[in-house]
Amino acid sequence: MLTYKQSGVDIDEGNRAVDLIKGKIKSTYDNNVIGDLGNFSGLYSLKDFVGMQEPVLLSSTDGVGTKLKLAQMMDKHDTVGIDLVAMCVNDLICQGAKPLFFLDYIATGKLVAEQVEQIVGGIADGCKMAGCALIGGETAEMPGMYSDDEYDLAGFSVGIADREKIVSGKNVKSGDTLIGIQSSGIHSNGFSFIRKIFLDTYDYKLDQYIDELKMTLGEALLTPTKIYIKLVLDVIKNHEIKAIAHITGGGVIENISRVIPKGLGIDIKKDSWEKPAIFKMIENFNSIDERELHKSFNMGVGLVLIVDKEKAQDVVDYINTTDENAYIIGEVVDNHDGVNLC
């Protein structure tokens, strides 16, 4: 007799995966989570936010991109879940939203329960860093769509903000200051280019120890995306922030322009912040145009805040009392459009 398992889908292995991840998922729950695993949807109460004048729900979705190829090549799956959460919740914080809950989608060619446990463990870690609950998800075993050792991830996050306090960028003006907050490395964008540079062009190996990185290349590249939620929620509570940009695909060239009014431009002092070692290494190849670098990668700046010039140093000093590093990296101008690297 034919069975589903013979077609490549193992329901029992899926159930075993659920058993392995239950504890990790529940570790992210707060008092607003209603119900338990096994419901057809996740439930989350908004009782703690009734004091808002006009509560607004904000949502975002993203993936990890081809960084997953490196995780699969290295058989290391415990950090890409952090990346997944970061890519979603860091978008929410750009409008001042507090993340409430998160859902994930894992698609794979062959489901291995222990591998799913590692991935979801990373997602749970990311949710705890962001202060949100992992209230649902889906794992799909799809033989024929993916090879046995391939998987893809997607994440979905929902946050909340009081409408009058949403960070919109509408008040940004010429003369305002850009504050860059340091990234942890490549984050989760540009990895097709990264593979082209390191693996194809310069023939590096992922397990190769690099003195200037103080770790193997693979370890450096899989460094998780930094989650900025708790820092930024604290900053906007104590300082007036006009706009926030998450520096993802497109780098500082494209992402900052998205949060300022039309007709304004940006001057960025490209040597005003300390770059992580991986970016210095890429620069030293001398094979990539400077603008291409700043359009492809975050180059050491994972998040940008725009503030009034007179308040900029106070904000930088405030951030630098935490575990983060902030720098004044440029200003908003009205004498040209777009972004000028200077």
Backbone hydrogen bonds, N-H to C=O, Kabsch-Sander energy under -0.5 kcal/mol:
donor,donor_aa,acceptor,acceptor_aa,energy
7,S,3,T,-0.6
7,S,4,Y,-1.2
8,G,5,K,-1.4
9,V,4,Y,-1.5
10,D,8,G,-0.6
11,I,9,V,-0.8
14,G,10,D,-1.7
15,N,11,I,-2.3
16,R,12,D,-2.0
17,A,13,E,-2.1
18,V,14,G,-1.9
19,D,15,N,-2.0
20,L,16,R,-1.7
21,I,17,A,-1.6
22,K,18,V,-1.2
25,I,21,I,-2.4
26,K,22,K,-2.5
27,S,23,G,-1.4
28,T,25,I,-1.8
29,Y,26,K,-1.3
33,V,30,D,-1.5
34,I,43,L,-2.0
39,N,36,D,-1.2
43,L,34,I,-0.7
45,S,32,N,-3.1
49,F,46,L,-2.1
50,V,47,K,-0.9
52,M,49,F,-1.5
56,V,161,A,-2.8
58,L,159,G,-2.5
60,S,157,S,-2.2
62,D,155,G,-1.6
64,V,153,L,-0.6
67,K,64,V,-0.9
68,L,65,G,-1.7
69,K,66,T,-1.0
70,L,66,T,-0.7
71,A,67,K,-1.7
72,Q,68,L,-2.5
73,M,69,K,-2.3
74,M,70,L,-2.2
75,D,71,A,-0.7
76,K,71,A,-2.3
82,I,79,T,-0.9
83,D,79,T,-1.5
84,L,80,V,-2.1
85,V,81,G,-2.1
86,A,82,I,-2.8
87,M,83,D,-2.6
88,C,84,L,-1.0
88,C,85,V,-0.6
89,V,85,V,-2.9
90,N,86,A,-2.3
91,D,88,C,-0.7
92,L,88,C,-1.4
93,I,89,V,-2.1
94,C,91,D,-0.8
95,Q,92,L,-1.7
96,G,93,I,-1.8
97,A,92,L,-1.6
98,K,160,I,-2.6
100,L,158,V,-3.3
101,F,158,V,-1.5
102,F,133,A,-2.7
103,L,156,F,-2.5
104,D,136,G,-1.2
105,Y,154,A,-2.4
106,I,138,E,-3.0
107,A,105,Y,-0.5
107,A,152,D,-2.4
108,T,140,A,-2.7
109,G,147,S,-0.7
109,G,150,E,-1.9
110,K,148,D,-0.7
115,Q,112,V,-0.6
116,V,112,V,-2.2
117,E,113,A,-2.2
118,Q,114,E,-1.8
119,I,115,Q,-2.3
120,V,116,V,-2.9
121,G,117,E,-2.0
122,G,118,Q,-1.8
123,I,119,I,-1.9
124,A,120,V,-2.9
125,D,121,G,-2.1
126,G,122,G,-2.5
127,C,123,I,-2.5
128,K,124,A,-2.2
129,M,125,D,-2.1
130,A,126,G,-1.9
131,G,127,C,-1.0
132,C,127,C,-2.6
133,A,100,L,-2.2
135,I,102,F,-1.7
135,I,133,A,-1.0
136,G,102,F,-0.8
138,E,104,D,-1.5
140,A,106,I,-3.3
141,E,139,T,-0.5
142,M,108,T,-3.9
142,M,140,A,-0.7
144,G,146,Y,-0.9
145,M,142,M,-1.6
146,Y,142,M,-1.7
150,E,147,S,-1.8
152,D,107,A,-2.6
154,A,105,Y,-2.0
155,G,62,D,-3.0
156,F,103,L,-2.4
157,S,60,S,-2.8
158,V,101,F,-2.2
159,G,58,L,-3.3
160,I,98,K,-1.9
161,A,56,V,-2.0
163,R,54,E,-2.5
165,K,162,D,-2.3
166,I,163,R,-1.3
167,V,95,Q,-1.4
168,S,166,I,-0.7
169,G,242,K,-1.5
172,V,169,G,-1.5
175,G,332,V,-3.2
176,D,173,K,-1.9
177,T,307,V,-2.8
178,L,330,G,-2.7
179,I,177,T,-0.5
179,I,305,L,-3.2
180,G,178,L,-0.5
180,G,327,Y,-2.9
181,I,303,L,-3.0
182,Q,325,N,-2.7
183,S,300,G,-1.7
189,N,186,I,-0.9
194,I,190,G,-2.2
195,R,191,F,-2.3
196,K,192,S,-1.7
197,I,193,F,-2.6
198,F,194,I,-2.7
199,L,194,I,-0.5
199,L,195,R,-1.1
200,D,195,R,-2.0
201,T,196,K,-2.3
202,Y,197,I,-1.8
204,Y,198,F,-3.3
208,Q,205,K,-1.7
210,I,215,M,-2.4
211,D,209,Y,-0.5
213,L,210,I,-0.9
214,K,210,I,-1.6
215,M,210,I,-1.1
217,L,208,Q,-2.1
218,G,206,L,-2.9
220,A,216,T,-2.0
221,L,217,L,-2.6
222,L,218,G,-2.0
223,T,220,A,-1.0
228,Y,226,K,-0.6
232,V,228,Y,-2.6
233,L,229,I,-2.8
234,D,230,K,-1.6
235,V,231,L,-2.4
236,I,232,V,-2.9
237,K,233,L,-0.8
238,N,234,D,-0.9
238,N,235,V,-0.9
239,H,235,V,-1.9
241,I,239,H,-0.7
242,K,240,E,-0.5
242,K,306,I,-2.3
243,A,306,I,-1.2
244,I,94,C,-0.5
245,A,304,V,-2.5
247,I,245,A,-0.6
247,I,302,G,-2.0
248,T,246,H,-1.2
250,G,295,K,-0.6
251,G,248,T,-2.5
252,V,294,H,-0.8
252,V,297,F,-0.5
253,I,294,H,-1.3
254,E,250,G,-1.7
255,N,251,G,-2.0
256,I,252,V,-0.6
258,R,254,E,-0.6
258,R,255,N,-0.7
259,V,256,I,-1.7
260,I,257,S,-0.9
264,L,261,P,-1.3
265,G,333,V,-3.2
266,I,338,G,-2.6
267,D,331,E,-2.6
268,I,266,I,-0.5
268,I,340,N,-3.0
269,K,329,I,-3.1
270,K,268,I,-1.2
272,S,269,K,-1.9
275,K,273,W,-0.5
279,F,276,P,-1.1
280,K,276,P,-1.5
281,M,277,A,-2.2
282,I,278,I,-1.7
283,E,279,F,-2.7
284,N,280,K,-2.0
285,F,281,M,-0.6
285,F,282,I,-1.1
286,N,283,E,-1.6
293,L,289,D,-2.2
294,H,290,E,-1.9
295,K,291,R,-1.0
296,S,292,E,-1.4
297,F,293,L,-2.4
301,V,298,N,-1.8
302,G,181,I,-2.1
302,G,300,G,-0.6
303,L,181,I,-1.2
304,V,245,A,-2.5
305,L,179,I,-2.8
306,I,243,A,-2.6
307,V,177,T,-2.2
307,V,305,L,-0.5
311,K,308,D,-1.5
312,A,308,D,-0.7
312,A,309,K,-0.9
315,V,311,K,-1.8
316,V,312,A,-2.5
317,D,313,Q,-2.8
318,Y,314,D,-2.2
319,I,315,V,-2.5
320,N,316,V,-2.4
321,T,318,Y,-1.0
322,T,319,I,-1.9
324,E,319,I,-0.6
327,Y,180,G,-2.3
329,I,178,L,-2.3
329,I,327,Y,-0.7
330,G,178,L,-1.0
331,E,267,D,-2.0
332,V,176,D,-2.6
333,V,265,G,-2.6
338,G,264,L,-0.6
340,N,266,I,-3.2
341,L,339,V,-0.5
342,C,268,I,-3.1
342,C,340,N,-0.6
